[in-house]
Amino acid sequence: HCRAGLGRTGTLIARHMMRSLEFSARAAIGWLRILRPGSVIGPQQQYLCDAELKMEAARFSPPNADSAKPAASRPGISALDAP
């Protein structure tokens, strides 16, 4: 059922590349497909493109009052989860 880790594994790796290494969705998908042909197809590709748009929107939207608080003081977030 897993098809050798080409879908979900590739999607998670691409998401990490987008968030941590500032790759665009298409660049991350392209890089993964060079290394492992067949990675990230169909719905996963669309998910990554949609996630890129959300990341861009979040980057340019003004912060709300709750996000200005330190992570440890927000409800439901422990000090261990803070960056």
SVG drawing of the C-alpha trace seen along z (x, -y; Angstrom):
<svg xmlns="http://www.w3.org/2000/svg" viewBox="-5 -44 24 46">
<polyline fill="none" stroke="black" stroke-width="0.4" points="0.0,0.0 2.9,-2.4 4.6,-2.3 8.0,-2.5 7.5,-5.8 7.1,-8.0 4.0,-9.9 3.7,-10.8 7.4,-10.5 8.3,-12.8 5.5,-15.2 6.9,-15.5 10.4,-16.0 9.3,-18.7 7.3,-20.4 10.5,-20.4 12.5,-21.9 9.9,-24.6 9.7,-25.6 13.4,-25.2 15.3,-25.8 12.9,-28.2 12.4,-26.1 9.3,-26.9 6.9,-24.0 7.9,-23.4 11.6,-23.6 11.2,-21.0 9.1,-18.7 11.6,-19.0 14.6,-18.3 12.8,-15.2 11.9,-13.9 15.6,-14.2 16.7,-12.2 13.7,-9.8 11.6,-9.7 7.9,-9.3 7.9,-11.2 5.1,-13.6 2.3,-13.1 -1.3,-14.1 -3.0,-15.3 0.4,-15.6 1.7,-18.0 -1.5,-20.1 -1.2,-20.0 2.4,-21.4 1.4,-24.2 -1.5,-25.1 0.7,-25.0 3.2,-27.4 0.4,-29.9 -0.6,-29.7 3.0,-30.1 3.3,-33.2 0.0,-34.6 1.1,-34.0 4.5,-35.7 2.9,-38.9 -0.1,-39.1 0.2,-41.3 0.7,-39.3 -2.3,-39.1 -2.0,-40.0 -1.8,-36.3 1.2,-35.6 3.1,-38.4 3.1,-36.6 6.0,-34.2 5.1,-30.6 5.3,-29.3 2.6,-31.8 0.0,-30.8 -2.6,-28.2 -1.8,-24.7 1.8,-25.3 4.5,-24.2 8.0,-25.5 9.2,-22.3 7.3,-23.2 8.7,-26.7 11.3,-27.3"/>
</svg>
